[in-house]
Amino acid sequence: MSYEKINIVPSEFVIIGGMGNLSKNKILPALFWRFLDKQIDINSNIILCDTNVKNYIRFISELETVCGDAVKSHDRNKKYWQKFIKIISFVELNVVSGKGDFELINILKQKLNKNRPIVFYLAISSNLFGDSCKFIRDSGLNVYQSRLVIEKPIGKDKSSALKINDQISSVFKENQIYRIDHYLGKETVQNLMALRFANTFFENQWDNKNIDNVQITVAETIGVKDRISYYNEYGAIRDMLQNHLLQLICLVAMEPPSFYEADQMRDEKLRVLKALKPVLESEIQTGQYRNFSDELGKYSNTETFVALKVLINNWRWAGVPFYVRTGKKLSMRASEIIITFKEKPHNIFSKLKQNHNETPNRLIIRVQPQEGLKLKLTSKAPGPGGMRFFPSELNLSFSDTFSERLPDAYERLLMDVVRGNQTLFMRSDEVLAAWDFIDPIVKIAKIKEPQLYRVGSMGPEDKILLSDGKYWIDPKNNKK
């Protein structure tokens, strides 16, 4: 099975912070894949703006290494790589002082028309968002077709997020702003919406009458590398929980919108965020991998792991715990949502002598890697000898089902920006509602000493689920 590719109109991609890691490792490889699939052609421009562009030759060489899989996947791709780098230009630009604006304006004004989108991607720290927007306005570049893409985290708390949003909204209208969370662009995350709202049998079971608990795990094997100063300031709560994990909770818990439209989707997610019950101290667990302070060069109580129990105060989800966790340097890389259904009200096989499996039904949504869906069932073992049971599963593996490569999240989201589709992007009130929930958690975490855990483990010993008589399900094999 293959997917349909829809070409986009020729566009301008202006990446401020264009020679940084985000641009090199995520944005530009995504644009190159779209170039290979002919969604972007030689009539588009990619303008990399940075305070120093003297090392652009080395940057292109490093970028080719990052894009190695794409370049080498087909003989023709080497020729396409040479065509791709020809649409890249470099501009030395300082958004604070405005130095370099003349060159950028000259490049863009050659092709200004309402049918040619200008995508400004701020691949920089959020404390420069305001200066960047002011620069774009003062340069006369905020025109009808301009779009602004900003990365998480937006601020460090609600007050700083309010300030940043005010600075941005003083220049750009809300329908021009794309607050990106790449998790929302992942194939399986979008399939969660299709699973719920395009199929009657799942949505009919999607409530507290049928679901016992929900577990969401985002585990990473890597540490913080060259982001350690940033990470020490933000920690796992602000870096991952405030955006990725809360967005996954919203998609699992949201009510069906009337239509699959941007504002209707975001209205329903906002209702979930506003219904989140404040978390108690006993419902939060923080941890830190053992050599974090050594890597930093000084003592730090910043959490590199966080787990918590989340309750939603609404009719559908009252009483159903959402257990979420995320951490660095864990034993595996996996992002997974596990829906555990309640036990059957009566077991008609209880008088049988044969042992039978008591594992509850589970729906497993694997976000990454090996994207797909699994439904854990209990089946009868084949053959004579009565009713003998064994655990079985229905498995939808995306890599097996789709013959072609699936686009990366950034590829999909960048194409949505060009099309003007905001469905998979956050609105300002969503961001602020998320901080309303997160700020008290940050305060609790600051007074708690994070529990040290061994690198290569799944974090500190559980103190949350155990008190509820439950256990974390291992994402690797979905067992205890």
N, C-alpha and C positions, 0 to 999 in steps of 0.2 A: 504494500500500500504506500502511496506517495501523497504528498500534500501539495495544494495549489499555491503557486507563488504569484503574488500580485505586484506588479511593478509600481514604483512610486515616482512622483514627478522629480525632475532634477532639483537638487536642494543645496543649501550652504550649511555645512556643519562647522561651527566655530567652537573650538574646545579651548576654554580658558583654563590654564594649567595643563596644556596639551602635551607637555613632555614629562608629565608625572607618571607615577605607577598606574593609576586608574586608567589613564588614557592609553598607556602602552599595553597593559595586560588585559583590559576589558573592552574599552570603547572601540579602539582602532581594529583589533581582531574581529569584533562583531561587524564593523563596517566592511572589512575585507571579505568576510563570508558572504555578506549581502551583495558585494561587488561580484563575487564569483557566481552567485545565483542570478546576476543581472537585474537585481532590484535597484541597485545603484549603478550608474554608468559614468562614462567619462565626462558627461555634461555637469556632473555635480562637483562641488569643491569641498575639501576638508582643510580648514585653516587652524593650525596649531599655534596658539598664543601662549607665550611664557615670558618670564622676566629675563631669561637668558636662552637664546637658541643657537649659540655658537657651535654646540656639539650635535647639530642636527644630523650629520653624516653617521656618527656613532649611534644616535637614536634610531635611525632607519635600519641600521644593521641589527640592533637589539630587537627591534620590532619584527624584523624578518625571522629571527630566532623564535620569538613568541608565537608567530604565525606559522611556524614550521610545519605543523600537521596540515594546515590548509594549503600551503605552497606545494608540499610534496604529495598531496593526495591524488594528483592527476598531472600528467606531463604538461597539459595546457596551462596549468595554474602558475607556472614560472613566468609565462608570458603575461598572464593577467596581473601578476605581482608588479611587474615593471610598469604596466598601465596604471595600476592602483597608486603607486607612489608618485606618479606624475600629477595626480589630482590633489596631492598634499602640498601645502605651502606653510611656511613658518613666518610668524610675525613676533618680533620682540616687543612685548607689551607689559606695561605696569598699570593695573586698573586703578591704583590709588592715586598715582601722579598723572595718569592719562598719557604718559609717554608711549609713543608708538601708535596712537589712535589714527594718525593720518594715513599710514600704510594700510591698516585694516579697513578703514572707510573707503579707500580707493579700490581695494579688491572687491568689496561687497557692492559698491554703488554701480559697478559695471553691469551687474545683472539684476538690479532691484526691480522686481515686479510682483504683483499680488499673487501670482500663481507659482512663485518660487519661494518655498519656506526657508527661513533662516533659523536654524536651531543653535541657540547659545547653550552650550553644556558647561556648567560651572564645576569642573573637576578639581576643586580647591577647597580649602577649609571654609566652614560655614561662617566664620567671622569676617570673611571677605565677600560674602554674598551681597551685602548692602553696597559696598564700594563698586562691585562689578555691575550691579543694576544701574547705579548712578552713572557710571562710565558709559554704559550702553545708551542711556537716555541722553546724556550730554553730547554724545557723538551722533545723535540723530538716527540711531540704528534700531530703536524700538518702533518698528512700523507694523502695519496690519498683519503681515505674515510672520512676524517674529515669534519664536517660542523659546521658553526658558526651562532648562532641565537642571534640577538641583538634587544633590545626593544627600542621603542620611549620614549621620544624625543631624537633624535641624535643631541646633542649639544644644545646651547641656541640661536645660530644665525648661519649665513652662515660661518663665519670665524671659529668658534669652530667646526661646522660640518665638514668643510674641514680638519681640524686638525685630528679629530677622524677618518674620512674616510682614510686619509693618513696613520695613525697608523695601522688601520685594514688591508688595502690593501698591506702594506709592509710585512704582514705575510700570509694572505689568498688571494686566487684568487677570483674574483668576482663571479664565479660559485659555490664557497663554502659558500658565505655569504647570510644569510636570514634575511632581515630587516623586522621584524614582525609588522603588524598592525592588531590587532585581528578583526577589523571591516570587513576586506576583507575576513575573514573566516566565516562570518555569512551567514546562509542559504539564507536569503532574498537578501543580497547584491550580492551573486553569481547568484541568480535567476533574478536579474536585467539584467545581461548579457544574460541570456537565453531568457528573455522577449524581449529584443531588437533584438538580433542577430539570434534567432531561430524562430522568428515569423515575417512574412512580414508586417502584418497590423500595428504593432506599429512602426517599423523602418521607414515606409513610412510617418508617421506623426511626426517624431522626429526631428523637426527643427523650425526655427523662423517663418515659414509660418503658423504653426499650434499651437505652444505652446506660451502661454502668459507669464508665469513665472514659476519658480521652487522654492519651499520652502523646506529647509532642516532643521529639528529641532532635536537636541540631548539634551534632557532635563533629568536632574537627580534630584531626591528628596533628596539625601544625600549631606552632606557637604564634607569637606576635611579630617576630622578625624585626624589620626596620620600622614597624609601627609602635614600638614599645613605649615611646614617650606619649604618643597619642593615647594608646591603650591604658596606660597608667592613669591618665586623666579621666577616661570615660568608663573603663571596665566593661564586663560582660552585660551588665544590666542596661546601660545606655547604648552600648554598641550593637547588641543583638536582641535583647528582650523588648526594648522600646519600639522596635520596628518589625523585624522579621517575625518574631514569635507572636507578637500581638496581632499582626496581620493574618497569620495562619489561624489563630483562635477565631478571628472575625470571620474568615471564610468558612470554617467549620460550623460556627454558631449562628451566622446571620439568617434572617428570615428571607424567604424568596422575594425578590423585587418584582414589581409588576412587569418590567421589561429589562432586558440586558442592556442598560444604558448607564453612562458614567455616573451621573448624579444619583440615580436610583440605587445603584450598587453602593455608592459611597454613603448614602443616607442609611442603608441597612447596616453597614459596618460601623458607622458612628453610633447607632443604637446599641450595638453590642458593647462598644467601648464605654458608653455611659452606664451600662448595666453591670459592669464589673464590680464585684464586692471588694472593698479595701482589704488588702492582705494583712494578716496578723503576723507578728514576729515569729511565731511557731510554725508558720506556713512558708517561710523563706529559709533556704539553705545556701550559703555561699562557700566557695572553695578557691584555692589557689594552687597551681602546680608548683612543685617543690623548689625549682630553681628560678622562679620568676624574679625574685628580688636580686639574685645574683646577676641575671641578665640585665636588669635595670641599673645595677651598681649601687643600690641603696635599698633600705627596708621599705616595703610597701604593703599596705593591707588591701590593695585593689583586688577585686574578685576576678578570676579567670574562668570561674564556673558559677552558675546560679541555677537553682531549682526552686520551684514554688508550686503551690496549690492555688488554683484560680477557680472562683465560683462566680456564676453569672446569675444575677437576680432578675430573672424574667420567667414567664410562664413555661416556656419550652425547656429551659435548662436548669431550673431550680433543683438543687440537690446533686447535680452531676459534677464531680470534680474534674477539672482540666489540669493535669499534671504536666508541667513544662520544664525542660532543662536544656542548657547549652553550656559548652565548655571548650577550652583549648587543650591541646596535647592529650587527647583522650585515645582510647584504644582503637577507634575506627572513625572513618569519615562517613557520616550518614545523616540524612535529614528525613525524618519519618513521622507520620501521623498514624496512631493506632487507635481505632475505635473498638472498644470492648463492649459487646452486647450483654444484656442481663441473662441470667440462667433461665431455662424454661420453667414455667410455673409448676409443672408436675412431670416427673420422670416415669414414663410408662414401662421402662426397662429395668426398674429397680429390683425386681424379683429374679431377674436372670442371674445364673451362676457365673456366666462369663464376665470377665472384666471388660469394662467399656470406658472409653475416653470421656473425661469430664471437662475437657478444655472448652471454654466458652467460645462462641462465634466471635471472630474478629475481622474487621476490615482494616487492611494495612495499606497505607498510601505512601509509597516511597518517592520522595521528592528528588533525592540524589544520593549516591549515583545509582545506576541501573534502574532508571525511572519505571514505575509501573504500579499496578494495583493487585492486591491479593485478598481473597476472601477465605478465611479459615473456617472449615466446616467439619462436622463429624459424619463419617460414612461407614457403611457396612463393608467389612472385609470380604472379598469374593471367596466363593467355595462353600461346601457343605459344613455343617457343624453348628448351625444356629446363628444367632445375631452377635457377631464379633465386630467391634468397632475400632476404627483407626482415624487419626486426624488427616484430613485431606484439604486441598485448597484449589480454588479457581484462580488462575494466574494470568494477568494481562501484562506482558512485558512489552514496553514500547519499542525496545530495540529489536525484538522479534517480530512485532506486528508491522512496524514501518520500515520499509526497505531502504529509504533514504535517511541521511543524517538529519537529526532533529535540530532546529535552530537553537542557539543559546538564548538565555533570557534577555541579555542585552540586545541581541539582534532583533528580537520581537518588539521590545519596548522602544527601541530607536525608530523602527519603522512605524510604530503607533504614533510617536511624536510627530513624524512628518505628515502622517495622515490626519493629525488633529484629533486622535482618539484618546480620551483621558480615562477610559474605564479602568485600566490597571495602574492608575496613579493616585496618590493620596491628595485629599483636599486639605486646606489649612485647618479646618475645624477637627478633622481626624487627628492631625498631628498634635494639636493642643489637648484633645481628649486623652490621647495616649500619655502625654506628660502628666495629666491630672492623676492617672493611675500609677505612673512610674515614680514621680517625685517622692511620695511617702516610702516607697520601697528602697530608693537610694538612701534616704535618711536612716532607715533601719539597718541597711547594709553597712553604713559608715560606723555604727557603734558595735557591730558584730565583728569578731576576729574570724576571717575566713579559715576554714579547715584545710590544712595542707593535704594534697593528694599526690599519689605517685604518677609520674608521667607514664602514659601507656595504659592507665586504668580507665574506668568509666566515671571518674570523679570520686569525691569523698563518699564514705559510707552513708547510705540513705537514712535520713531522719524525718522524712515527710510521709512517704507512702507507707512505711512500716507501721506508723501509728494508726493508719486507716486499714491495716490488715491486707495491704496490697504490695506489689513489688514492681520495679522497673522492668520492662520487657526489653531484652537485648535486641537492638535493631538488626544485628547481623543474622540471627537465625530465629528471632521472635520467640525466644524461650527465656525462662527465668535465668 
